[in-house]
């Protein structure tokens, strides 16, 4: 089934630990995005990639890094997790970087940093 | 930075009632307006993408309108059903970024 796969589904992580959230899409979409969802704040963009080999910072990039070695994969890394990074993380993709197209979202990763 | 607002924050309606909610966005640098339907424990699903002032889109009992000059979009649901219960997100897109609103949570009571 075409779409986006995120892993893990949920994770409890000790503060200070390193964690990589995985995102894989099989639609050959050029653009990919990482959002975090927090109550009352909606979806906020962390990082994005318009095409393989390029990345950019979104609205809330601090404490996170991404890479885009190929079209399909867009992992998000927390180098040293802090409790404020407790959130639900959504990966999304779109066929082109243009914003006239709707996004396809993954099912999310619920991360709790303790 | 765009500021996208949605109202109301939450809404409870009886089955069969029609309802609507609002998405407000800055009209400068506007490129497209997205609507998403987000059911609990699932991922957001794209409903509509509108780009032109006066656009109207319809999918079944759900429709949306767009006014880019005054910076708002309405989402309408006719004859609400329990399966319409979800959070409805709008997102305003400039040429290089998409900013999401906080969503309107709809509960349809059988």
gemmi code that builds the backbone of each chain (N, CA, C; Angstrom):
import gemmi

chains = {
    "A": [
        ("UNK", (0.856, -1.177, 0.000), (0.000, 0.000, 0.000), (0.898, 1.235, 0.000)),
        ("UNK", (0.680, 2.106, -0.997), (1.503, 3.296, -1.113), (1.245, 4.222, 0.054)),
        ("UNK", (2.312, 4.835, 0.523), (2.129, 5.789, 1.608), (3.416, 6.019, 2.354)),
        ("UNK", (3.273, 6.465, 3.582), (4.407, 6.791, 4.439), (4.405, 5.873, 5.645)),
        ("UNK", (5.554, 5.328, 5.943), (5.724, 4.478, 7.120), (6.625, 5.184, 8.116)),
        ("UNK", (6.146, 5.322, 9.337), (6.939, 5.902, 10.418), (7.223, 4.825, 11.465)),
        ("UNK", (8.413, 4.906, 12.053), (8.773, 3.978, 13.128), (9.710, 4.695, 14.100)),
        ("UNK", (9.583, 4.397, 15.405), (8.563, 3.534, 15.983), (7.216, 4.229, 16.075)),
        ("UNK", (6.185, 3.504, 16.479), (4.871, 4.082, 16.684), (4.871, 4.942, 17.932)),
        ("UNK", (5.541, 4.465, 18.946), (5.677, 5.233, 20.180), (6.976, 4.857, 20.869)),
        ("UNK", (7.456, 5.757, 21.726), (8.738, 5.524, 22.392), (8.797, 6.356, 23.658)),
        ("UNK", (9.286, 5.738, 24.721), (9.619, 6.473, 25.932), (11.139, 6.542, 25.996)),
        ("UNK", (11.662, 7.742, 26.143), (13.098, 7.965, 26.016), (13.624, 8.728, 27.220)),
        ("UNK", (14.742, 8.306, 27.736), (15.362, 9.028, 28.843), (16.005, 10.308, 28.333)),
        ("UNK", (15.888, 11.364, 29.101), (16.512, 12.634, 28.727), (18.008, 12.444, 28.540)),
        ("UNK", (18.528, 13.110, 27.502), (19.947, 13.014, 27.208), (20.298, 11.939, 26.190)),
        ("UNK", (19.364, 11.043, 25.946), (19.613, 9.972, 24.987), (19.411, 10.465, 23.554)),
        ("UNK", (20.048, 9.790, 22.642), (19.925, 10.070, 21.214), (18.837, 9.175, 20.629)),
        ("UNK", (18.070, 9.724, 19.706), (16.951, 8.958, 19.126), (16.768, 9.360, 17.679)),
        ("UNK", (16.542, 8.373, 16.822), (16.224, 8.662, 15.420), (14.840, 8.131, 15.104)),
        ("UNK", (13.999, 9.017, 14.611), (12.674, 8.637, 14.144), (12.766, 8.377, 12.638)),
        ("UNK", (12.228, 7.251, 12.239), (12.365, 6.870, 10.833), (11.108, 7.208, 10.046)),
        ("UNK", (11.332, 7.584, 8.799), (10.236, 7.902, 7.880), (10.619, 7.405, 6.498)),
        ("UNK", (9.767, 6.592, 5.916), (10.002, 6.051, 4.582), (8.731, 6.189, 3.761)),
        ("UNK", (8.897, 6.669, 2.518), (7.742, 6.769, 1.618), (8.034, 5.995, 0.335)),
        ("UNK", (6.956, 5.459, -0.255), (7.115, 4.663, -1.466), (6.371, 5.272, -2.646)),
        ("UNK", (6.127, 6.556, -2.580), (5.380, 7.235, -3.637), (6.302, 8.020, -4.565)),
        ("UNK", (7.594, 7.973, -4.297), (8.584, 8.730, -5.061), (8.328, 10.229, -5.028)),
        ("UNK", (7.742, 10.690, -3.906), (7.540, 12.126, -3.737), (8.873, 12.823, -3.543)),
        ("UNK", (8.985, 14.000, -4.138), (10.234, 14.739, -4.022), (10.397, 15.406, -2.661)),
        ("UNK", (9.337, 15.975, -2.138), (9.434, 16.769, -0.915), (8.974, 15.970, 0.302)),
        ("UNK", (9.698, 16.143, 1.395), (9.324, 15.493, 2.662), (9.465, 16.474, 3.810)),
        ("UNK", (8.697, 16.211, 4.871), (8.593, 17.182, 5.968), (8.488, 16.445, 7.299)),
        ("UNK", (8.969, 17.088, 8.352), (8.731, 16.613, 9.708), (8.004, 17.708, 10.479)),
        ("UNK", (6.883, 17.309, 11.104), (6.107, 18.199, 11.943), (6.019, 17.610, 13.347)),
        ("UNK", (5.853, 18.495, 14.329), (5.473, 18.053, 15.655), (4.112, 18.635, 15.980)),
        ("UNK", (3.326, 17.844, 16.710), (1.980, 18.261, 17.069), (1.876, 18.351, 18.570)),
        ("UNK", (1.557, 19.533, 19.045), (1.405, 19.770, 20.475), (0.048, 20.399, 20.719)),
        ("UNK", (-0.558, 20.040, 21.827), (-1.911, 20.486, 22.141), (-1.997, 22.006, 22.090)),
        ("UNK", (-2.962, 22.506, 21.346), (-3.177, 23.944, 21.262), (-2.272, 24.681, 20.300)),
        ("UNK", (-1.272, 23.988, 19.771), (-0.318, 24.651, 18.876), (-0.403, 24.143, 17.443)),
        ("UNK", (-1.167, 23.128, 17.201), (-1.274, 22.616, 15.844), (-0.002, 21.931, 15.390)),
        ("UNK", (0.149, 21.807, 14.113), (1.328, 21.179, 13.521), (2.375, 22.249, 13.238)),
        ("UNK", (3.577, 22.011, 13.734), (4.670, 22.963, 13.498), (5.795, 22.272, 12.754)),
        ("UNK", (6.298, 22.936, 11.730), (7.313, 22.357, 10.868), (8.676, 22.379, 11.540)),
        ("UNK", (9.338, 21.226, 11.561), (10.661, 21.118, 12.171), (11.739, 21.286, 11.102)),
        ("UNK", (11.732, 20.391, 10.148), (12.663, 20.439, 9.018), (11.935, 19.961, 7.781)),
        ("UNK", (12.489, 20.299, 6.627), (11.917, 19.844, 5.384), (13.026, 19.521, 4.390)),
        ("UNK", (12.628, 18.838, 3.312), (13.558, 18.529, 2.233), (12.790, 18.620, 0.921)),
        ("UNK", (13.220, 19.508, 0.057), (12.524, 19.683, -1.215), (12.888, 18.602, -2.222)),
        ("UNK", (14.072, 18.007, -2.054), (14.492, 16.941, -2.942), (15.653, 16.208, -2.288)),
        ("UNK", (15.926, 15.013, -2.746), (17.024, 14.238, -2.161), (18.321, 15.035, -2.215)),
        ("UNK", (19.035, 15.015, -1.079), (20.302, 15.727, -0.990), (20.211, 17.127, -0.430)),
        ("UNK", (18.982, 17.632, -0.236), (18.816, 18.985, 0.310), (17.893, 18.947, 1.509)),
        ("UNK", (18.166, 19.807, 2.485), (17.289, 19.945, 3.650), (17.199, 21.417, 4.026)),
        ("UNK", (16.170, 21.747, 4.803), (16.007, 23.109, 5.271), (15.355, 23.146, 6.627)),
        ("UNK", (15.513, 24.261, 7.321), (14.950, 24.412, 8.656), (13.542, 24.957, 8.579)),
        ("UNK", (12.705, 24.439, 9.448), (11.347, 24.938, 9.552), (11.189, 25.910, 10.682)),
        ("UNK", (10.038, 25.880, 11.305), (9.681, 26.827, 12.361), (10.357, 26.524, 13.681)),
        ("UNK", (10.555, 25.231, 14.006), (11.106, 24.827, 15.297), (12.226, 23.789, 15.118)),
        ("UNK", (13.361, 24.166, 14.533), (14.393, 23.182, 14.204), (15.368, 22.833, 15.328)),
        ("UNK", (15.405, 23.668, 16.382), (16.461, 23.491, 17.393), (16.326, 22.164, 18.116)),
        ("UNK", (17.463, 21.463, 18.211), (17.487, 20.171, 18.892), (17.233, 18.998, 17.968)),
        ("UNK", (16.981, 19.284, 16.710), (16.682, 18.240, 15.725), (17.610, 18.366, 14.518)),
        ("UNK", (17.894, 17.229, 13.895), (18.605, 17.238, 12.629), (17.974, 16.214, 11.704)),
        ("UNK", (18.158, 16.418, 10.404), (17.605, 15.511, 9.404), (18.650, 15.262, 8.332)),
        ("UNK", (18.411, 14.234, 7.559), (19.226, 13.952, 6.390), (18.307, 13.407, 5.305)),
        ("UNK", (18.739, 13.556, 4.062), (17.935, 13.052, 2.934), (18.911, 12.466, 1.913)),
        ("UNK", (19.380, 11.269, 2.220), (20.367, 10.615, 1.366), (19.740, 10.079, 0.089)),
        ("UNK", (18.444, 9.783, 0.136), (17.751, 9.273, -1.048), (16.315, 9.782, -1.030)),
        ("UNK", (15.564, 9.468, -2.078), (14.203, 9.990, -2.203), (13.277, 9.453, -1.135)),
        ("UNK", (13.463, 8.192, -0.738), (12.475, 7.504, 0.078), (12.572, 7.769, 1.575)),
        ("UNK", (13.758, 8.063, 2.068), (13.962, 8.090, 3.520), (14.279, 9.490, 4.024)),
        ("UNK", (13.691, 9.811, 5.179), (13.898, 11.145, 5.755), (13.908, 11.008, 7.277)),
        ("UNK", (14.997, 10.511, 7.851), (15.053, 10.328, 9.303), (15.232, 11.637, 10.059)),
        ("UNK", (14.626, 11.682, 11.246), (14.732, 12.838, 12.145), (15.484, 12.387, 13.393)),
        ("UNK", (16.553, 13.093, 13.733), (17.379, 12.708, 14.878), (17.320, 13.759, 15.974)),
        ("UNK", (17.112, 13.265, 17.202), (17.241, 14.093, 18.390), (18.582, 13.716, 19.009)),
        ("UNK", (19.532, 14.634, 18.980), (20.887, 14.293, 19.421), (20.957, 14.042, 20.925)),
        ("UNK", (20.220, 14.841, 21.687), (20.208, 14.702, 23.139), (18.831, 15.140, 23.616)),
        ("UNK", (17.951, 14.181, 23.781), (16.539, 14.486, 24.013), (16.319, 15.256, 25.315)),
        ("UNK", (15.351, 16.172, 25.262), (14.922, 16.925, 26.443), (13.407, 16.779, 26.601)),
        ("UNK", (12.897, 16.950, 27.825), (11.456, 16.745, 28.034), (10.565, 17.603, 27.136)),
        ("UNK", (11.017, 18.785, 26.747), (10.196, 19.644, 25.883), (10.026, 19.064, 24.482)),
        ("UNK", (10.755, 18.032, 24.174), (10.595, 17.364, 22.890), (9.550, 16.240, 22.950)),
        ("UNK", (8.919, 16.088, 24.093), (7.772, 15.192, 24.182), (6.673, 15.719, 23.274)),
        ("UNK", (6.249, 14.908, 22.326), (5.298, 15.370, 21.327), (4.903, 14.180, 20.449)),
        ("UNK", (3.996, 14.446, 19.532), (3.701, 13.489, 18.477), (4.327, 14.029, 17.192)),
        ("UNK", (5.106, 13.200, 16.546), (5.856, 13.624, 15.363), (5.239, 12.999, 14.113)),
        ("UNK", (4.986, 13.854, 13.136), (4.409, 13.398, 11.878), (5.367, 13.692, 10.730)),
        ("UNK", (5.561, 12.688, 9.914), (6.296, 12.844, 8.672), (5.274, 13.005, 7.548)),
        ("UNK", (5.594, 13.829, 6.575), (4.677, 14.054, 5.460), (5.480, 14.181, 4.176)),
        ("UNK", (4.789, 14.018, 3.061), (5.448, 14.184, 1.771), (4.493, 14.814, 0.778)),
        ("UNK", (5.052, 15.392, -0.268), (4.252, 15.905, -1.374), (5.015, 15.678, -2.663)),
        ("UNK", (4.251, 15.580, -3.759), (4.857, 15.216, -5.039), (5.899, 16.238, -5.479)),
        ("UNK", (5.581, 17.490, -5.240), (6.536, 18.538, -5.579), (6.693, 19.442, -4.370)),
        ("UNK", (7.745, 20.217, -4.314), (7.906, 21.139, -3.188), (6.873, 22.258, -3.180)),
        ("UNK", (6.202, 22.466, -4.263), (5.201, 23.514, -4.320), (4.089, 23.277, -3.338)),
        ("UNK", (3.504, 24.327, -2.860), (2.533, 24.192, -1.788), (1.100, 24.173, -2.291)),
        ("UNK", (0.908, 24.044, -3.582), (-0.445, 23.950, -4.133), (-0.978, 22.531, -4.088)),
        ("UNK", (-0.213, 21.629, -3.487), (-0.635, 20.239, -3.433), (-0.780, 19.805, -1.992)),
        ("UNK", (-1.752, 18.948, -1.738), (-1.934, 18.441, -0.387), (-0.819, 17.487, -0.015)),
        ("UNK", (-0.627, 17.349, 1.282), (0.400, 16.475, 1.804), (-0.168, 15.104, 2.116)),
        ("UNK", (0.684, 14.083, 2.023), (0.372, 12.757, 2.550), (1.128, 12.606, 3.850)),
        ("UNK", (0.417, 12.206, 4.895), (1.020, 12.097, 6.219), (1.221, 10.647, 6.626)),
        ("UNK", (2.254, 10.423, 7.433), (2.409, 9.160, 8.118), (1.498, 9.100, 9.327)),
        ("UNK", (1.538, 7.986, 10.020), (0.623, 7.760, 11.146), (1.141, 8.320, 12.464)),
        ("UNK", (2.348, 8.838, 12.455), (2.857, 9.528, 13.635), (3.682, 8.658, 14.551)),
        ("UNK", (4.569, 9.321, 15.290), (5.360, 8.683, 16.355), (5.131, 9.479, 17.624)),
        ("UNK", (4.638, 8.799, 18.641), (4.416, 9.458, 19.933), (5.665, 9.271, 20.783)),
        ("UNK", (6.334, 10.374, 21.085), (7.589, 10.340, 21.837), (7.406, 11.003, 23.191)),
        ("UNK", (7.808, 10.290, 24.223), (7.784, 10.832, 25.575), (9.208, 10.840, 26.104)),
        ("UNK", (9.687, 12.014, 26.481), (11.042, 12.157, 27.033), (10.916, 12.381, 28.532)),
        ("UNK", (11.530, 11.485, 29.298), (11.379, 11.552, 30.761), (12.734, 11.801, 31.440)),
    ],
    "B": [
        ("UNK", (6.086, 35.559, 9.199), (5.469, 34.254, 9.487), (3.962, 34.399, 9.454)),
        ("UNK", (3.314, 33.465, 8.726), (1.864, 33.487, 8.639), (1.260, 33.074, 9.956)),
        ("UNK", (0.082, 33.613, 10.261), (-0.653, 33.218, 11.442), (-2.023, 32.732, 10.986)),
        ("UNK", (-2.264, 31.450, 11.119), (-3.514, 30.844, 10.677), (-4.376, 30.535, 11.896)),
        ("UNK", (-5.597, 31.006, 11.866), (-6.507, 30.808, 12.980), (-7.730, 30.026, 12.516)),
        ("UNK", (-8.286, 29.235, 13.423), (-9.489, 28.486, 13.126), (-10.499, 28.680, 14.244)),
        ("UNK", (-11.757, 28.754, 13.862), (-12.811, 28.864, 14.861), (-14.043, 28.096, 14.405)),
        ("UNK", (-14.795, 27.528, 15.370), (-14.445, 27.486, 16.782), (-13.349, 26.463, 17.050)),
        ("UNK", (-12.858, 26.431, 18.276), (-11.845, 25.443, 18.643), (-12.454, 24.052, 18.672)),
        ("UNK", (-13.694, 23.963, 19.175), (-14.390, 22.682, 19.193), (-15.876, 22.915, 18.997)),
        ("UNK", (-16.544, 21.862, 18.580), (-17.942, 21.966, 18.200), (-18.621, 20.631, 18.451)),
        ("UNK", (-19.784, 20.677, 19.071), (-20.577, 19.478, 19.290), (-21.917, 19.697, 18.597)),
        ("UNK", (-22.288, 18.791, 17.701), (-23.560, 18.929, 16.994), (-24.301, 17.606, 17.046)),
        ("UNK", (-25.599, 17.689, 16.842), (-26.419, 16.489, 16.781), (-26.355, 15.899, 15.372)),
        ("UNK", (-26.466, 14.592, 15.313), (-26.526, 13.915, 14.016), (-27.623, 14.539, 13.166)),
        ("UNK", (-27.303, 14.829, 11.911), (-28.270, 15.435, 11.009), (-28.144, 16.940, 10.884)),
        ("UNK", (-27.520, 17.569, 11.873), (-27.334, 19.012, 11.795), (-26.275, 19.355, 10.746)),
        ("UNK", (-26.413, 20.500, 10.151), (-25.369, 21.022, 9.278), (-24.511, 21.990, 10.074)),
        ("UNK", (-23.256, 22.076, 9.728), (-22.340, 22.901, 10.499), (-21.283, 23.517, 9.597)),
        ("UNK", (-20.613, 24.511, 10.098), (-19.519, 25.107, 9.341), (-18.491, 25.685, 10.293)),
        ("UNK", (-17.264, 25.753, 9.846), (-16.207, 26.390, 10.610), (-15.346, 27.242, 9.699)),
        ("UNK", (-14.539, 28.074, 10.350), (-13.802, 29.115, 9.650), (-12.303, 28.945, 9.796)),
        ("UNK", (-11.606, 29.253, 8.738), (-10.148, 29.342, 8.745), (-9.786, 30.747, 8.285)),
        ("UNK", (-9.000, 31.461, 9.096), (-8.562, 32.807, 8.744), (-7.062, 32.808, 8.528)),
        ("UNK", (-6.631, 33.531, 7.521), (-5.209, 33.535, 7.194), (-4.834, 34.894, 6.607)),
        ("UNK", (-3.574, 35.288, 6.760), (-3.134, 36.543, 6.128), (-3.243, 36.430, 4.616)),
        ("UNK", (-3.779, 37.452, 3.983), (-4.001, 37.382, 2.540), (-2.743, 37.713, 1.726)),
        ("UNK", (-1.734, 38.269, 2.377), (-0.504, 38.582, 1.643), (0.295, 37.312, 1.389)),
        ("UNK", (0.969, 37.244, 0.278), (1.795, 36.085, -0.098), (1.017, 34.790, -0.158)),
        ("UNK", (-0.280, 34.860, -0.376), (-1.096, 33.654, -0.412), (-0.840, 32.889, -1.694)),
        ("UNK", (-0.822, 31.555, -1.565), (-0.654, 30.707, -2.731), (-1.726, 29.625, -2.795)),
        ("UNK", (-2.001, 28.980, -1.671), (-2.998, 27.906, -1.644), (-3.513, 27.713, -0.231)),
        ("UNK", (-4.709, 27.176, -0.137), (-5.326, 26.867, 1.153), (-5.678, 25.384, 1.148)),
        ("UNK", (-5.179, 24.677, 2.180), (-5.439, 23.245, 2.301), (-6.441, 23.006, 3.428)),
        ("UNK", (-7.318, 22.028, 3.262), (-8.143, 21.500, 4.350), (-7.827, 20.016, 4.528)),
        ("UNK", (-7.687, 19.613, 5.792), (-7.415, 18.217, 6.128), (-8.436, 17.736, 7.151)),
        ("UNK", (-8.724, 16.462, 7.076), (-9.568, 15.802, 8.067), (-8.674, 14.858, 8.861)),
        ("UNK", (-8.747, 14.955, 10.199), (-7.829, 14.217, 11.050), (-8.620, 13.478, 12.101)),
        ("UNK", (-8.767, 12.169, 11.894), (-9.455, 11.341, 12.880), (-8.480, 10.928, 13.983)),
        ("UNK", (-9.014, 10.740, 15.162), (-8.198, 10.336, 16.310), (-7.434, 9.058, 15.988)),
        ("UNK", (-6.160, 9.028, 16.340), (-5.268, 7.875, 16.161), (-4.959, 7.574, 14.697)),
        ("UNK", (-5.293, 8.494, 13.830), (-4.930, 8.334, 12.415), (-4.105, 9.542, 11.970)),
        ("UNK", (-3.730, 9.576, 10.713), (-2.967, 10.708, 10.189), (-3.891, 11.637, 9.422)),
        ("UNK", (-3.522, 12.913, 9.326), (-4.351, 13.854, 8.568), (-4.524, 13.401, 7.120)),
        ("UNK", (-5.737, 13.616, 6.629), (-6.070, 13.225, 5.257), (-6.501, 14.462, 4.488)),
        ("UNK", (-5.895, 14.696, 3.341), (-6.209, 15.897, 2.563), (-7.643, 15.843, 2.049)),
        ("UNK", (-8.388, 16.930, 2.268), (-9.748, 17.061, 1.747), (-9.768, 17.917, 0.492)),
        ("UNK", (-9.260, 19.139, 0.619), (-9.306, 20.085, -0.486), (-8.024, 20.896, -0.526)),
        ("UNK", (-7.662, 21.315, -1.727), (-6.653, 22.340, -1.920), (-7.253, 23.373, -2.856)),
        ("UNK", (-7.274, 24.617, -2.420), (-7.884, 25.683, -3.210), (-6.875, 26.791, -3.421)),
        ("UNK", (-6.896, 27.383, -4.598), (-5.906, 28.402, -4.916), (-6.524, 29.719, -5.374)),
        ("UNK", (-7.698, 29.686, -5.969), (-8.254, 30.898, -6.580), (-9.341, 31.519, -5.726)),
        ("UNK", (-9.365, 32.845, -5.688), (-10.426, 33.538, -4.975), (-11.776, 33.123, -5.540)),
        ("UNK", (-12.697, 32.764, -4.669), (-14.007, 32.321, -5.114), (-14.108, 30.829, -5.362)),
        ("UNK", (-12.987, 30.115, -5.219), (-13.010, 28.659, -5.397), (-14.036, 28.028, -4.468)),
        ("UNK", (-14.727, 27.021, -4.988), (-15.590, 26.188, -4.168), (-15.277, 24.737, -4.521)),
        ("UNK", (-15.083, 23.925, -3.473), (-14.814, 22.513, -3.697), (-15.839, 21.704, -2.907)),
        ("UNK", (-16.170, 20.519, -3.415), (-17.157, 19.689, -2.746), (-16.728, 18.234, -2.835)),
        ("UNK", (-16.923, 17.518, -1.713), (-16.675, 16.088, -1.672), (-17.769, 15.480, -0.802)),
        ("UNK", (-18.773, 14.896, -1.486), (-19.899, 14.328, -0.732), (-20.661, 15.415, -0.005)),
        ("UNK", (-20.777, 15.264, 1.318), (-21.519, 16.243, 2.127), (-20.639, 17.393, 2.607)),
        ("UNK", (-19.377, 17.363, 2.261), (-18.439, 18.381, 2.726), (-18.091, 19.315, 1.574)),
        ("UNK", (-18.116, 20.598, 1.847), (-17.736, 21.574, 0.838), (-16.924, 22.682, 1.491)),
        ("UNK", (-16.211, 23.429, 0.661), (-15.376, 24.511, 1.163), (-15.386, 25.669, 0.174)),
        ("UNK", (-15.248, 26.869, 0.726), (-15.149, 28.073, -0.094), (-13.900, 28.837, 0.289)),
        ("UNK", (-13.471, 29.724, -0.589), (-12.235, 30.458, -0.365), (-12.401, 31.914, -0.759)),
        ("UNK", (-11.992, 32.805, 0.134), (-11.951, 34.238, -0.139), (-10.533, 34.705, 0.155)),
        ("UNK", (-9.740, 34.864, -0.900), (-8.336, 35.232, -0.697), (-8.169, 36.719, -0.423)),
        ("UNK", (-9.133, 37.530, -0.835), (-9.014, 38.978, -0.640), (-9.157, 39.353, 0.827)),
        ("UNK", (-10.088, 38.690, 1.504), (-10.298, 38.972, 2.926), (-9.633, 37.933, 3.830)),
        ("UNK", (-9.088, 36.889, 3.251), (-8.295, 35.930, 4.010), (-9.113, 34.982, 4.865)),
        ("UNK", (-10.125, 34.321, 4.270), (-10.831, 33.302, 5.035), (-11.337, 32.200, 4.107)),
        ("UNK", (-11.551, 31.057, 4.737), (-12.140, 29.905, 4.065), (-13.148, 29.274, 5.009)),
        ("UNK", (-14.267, 28.832, 4.467), (-15.279, 28.127, 5.245), (-15.319, 26.664, 4.824)),
        ("UNK", (-15.487, 25.802, 5.820), (-15.745, 24.390, 5.549), (-17.155, 24.091, 6.039)),
        ("UNK", (-17.969, 23.495, 5.181), (-19.351, 23.176, 5.507), (-19.546, 21.660, 5.515)),
        ("UNK", (-20.295, 21.174, 6.479), (-20.707, 19.776, 6.484), (-22.227, 19.747, 6.563)),
        ("UNK", (-22.829, 19.133, 5.566), (-24.289, 19.061, 5.491), (-24.757, 17.754, 6.099)),
        ("UNK", (-25.738, 17.810, 6.992), (-26.280, 16.593, 7.572), (-25.215, 15.756, 8.280)),
        ("UNK", (-24.599, 16.332, 9.303), (-23.478, 15.673, 9.988), (-23.816, 14.258, 10.445)),
        ("UNK", (-22.837, 13.379, 10.311), (-22.959, 11.991, 10.747), (-21.870, 11.707, 11.780)),
        ("UNK", (-22.084, 10.697, 12.635), (-21.065, 10.380, 13.644), (-19.675, 10.151, 13.035)),
        ("UNK", (-19.618, 9.593, 11.847), (-18.310, 9.349, 11.216), (-17.611, 10.622, 10.757)),
        ("UNK", (-18.302, 11.764, 10.832), (-17.670, 13.039, 10.524), (-16.870, 13.566, 11.711)),
        ("UNK", (-17.017, 12.930, 12.859), (-16.286, 13.370, 14.050), (-14.789, 13.271, 13.795)),
        ("UNK", (-14.120, 14.393, 13.922), (-12.683, 14.472, 13.624), (-12.232, 15.892, 13.920)),
        ("UNK", (-10.938, 16.104, 13.800), (-10.404, 17.463, 13.820), (-10.175, 17.893, 12.383)),
        ("UNK", (-10.617, 19.097, 12.055), (-10.478, 19.627, 10.704), (-9.415, 20.720, 10.730)),
        ("UNK", (-8.356, 20.471, 9.988), (-7.219, 21.389, 9.941), (-7.247, 22.177, 8.644)),
        ("UNK", (-6.932, 23.440, 8.738), (-6.638, 24.172, 7.516), (-5.173, 24.578, 7.540)),
        ("UNK", (-4.619, 24.813, 6.378), (-3.225, 25.228, 6.262), (-3.122, 26.244, 5.139)),
        ("UNK", (-2.445, 27.327, 5.435), (-2.261, 28.372, 4.443), (-0.859, 28.268, 3.869)),
        ("UNK", (-0.778, 28.272, 2.573), (0.495, 28.075, 1.894), (0.915, 29.347, 1.174)),
        ("UNK", (2.133, 29.796, 1.466), (2.765, 30.794, 0.626), (3.572, 30.036, -0.415)),
        ("UNK", (4.403, 30.715, -1.164), (5.087, 30.017, -2.252), (6.096, 28.998, -1.735)),
        ("UNK", (6.528, 29.140, -0.484), (7.596, 28.254, -0.027), (7.310, 27.557, 1.295)),
        ("UNK", (6.170, 27.812, 1.920), (5.906, 27.126, 3.179), (4.419, 26.982, 3.420)),
        ("UNK", (4.104, 26.001, 4.250), (2.715, 25.740, 4.628), (2.610, 25.877, 6.135)),
        ("UNK", (1.689, 26.691, 6.591), (1.473, 26.895, 8.020), (0.093, 26.362, 8.387)),
        ("UNK", (0.052, 25.487, 9.383), (-1.208, 24.875, 9.796), (-1.888, 25.691, 10.890)),
        ("UNK", (-3.203, 25.696, 10.840), (-3.978, 26.225, 11.946), (-4.088, 25.194, 13.056)),
        ("UNK", (-4.654, 25.580, 14.204), (-4.741, 24.671, 15.354), (-5.842, 23.638, 15.225)),
        ("UNK", (-6.748, 23.799, 14.270), (-7.796, 22.816, 14.052), (-9.104, 23.140, 14.747)),
        ("UNK", (-10.182, 22.597, 14.218), (-11.500, 22.617, 14.857), (-11.884, 21.171, 15.106)),
        ("UNK", (-12.171, 20.857, 16.358), (-12.556, 19.502, 16.727), (-14.073, 19.372, 16.666)),
        ("UNK", (-14.559, 18.489, 15.831), (-15.996, 18.280, 15.653), (-16.414, 16.951, 16.266)),
        ("UNK", (-17.433, 17.002, 17.107), (-18.040, 15.781, 17.644), (-19.494, 15.757, 17.210)),
        ("UNK", (-19.884, 14.681, 16.558), (-21.264, 14.528, 16.119), (-21.937, 13.499, 17.018)),
        ("UNK", (-22.974, 13.947, 17.715), (-23.639, 13.113, 18.708), (-24.783, 12.352, 18.048)),
        ("UNK", (-24.789, 11.017, 18.175), (-25.858, 10.238, 17.517), (-27.217, 10.543, 18.118)),
    ],
}
model = gemmi.Model(1)
for chain_id, residues in chains.items():
    chain = gemmi.Chain(chain_id)
    for i, (resn, *xyz) in enumerate(residues, 1):
        res = gemmi.Residue()
        res.name, res.seqid = resn, gemmi.SeqId(i, " ")
        for name, pos in zip(("N", "CA", "C"), xyz):
            atom = gemmi.Atom()
            atom.name, atom.element = name, gemmi.Element(name[0])
            atom.pos, atom.b_iso = gemmi.Position(*pos), 0.0
            res.add_atom(atom)
        chain.add_residue(res)
    model.add_chain(chain)
structure = gemmi.Structure()
structure.add_model(model)
structure.setup_entities()
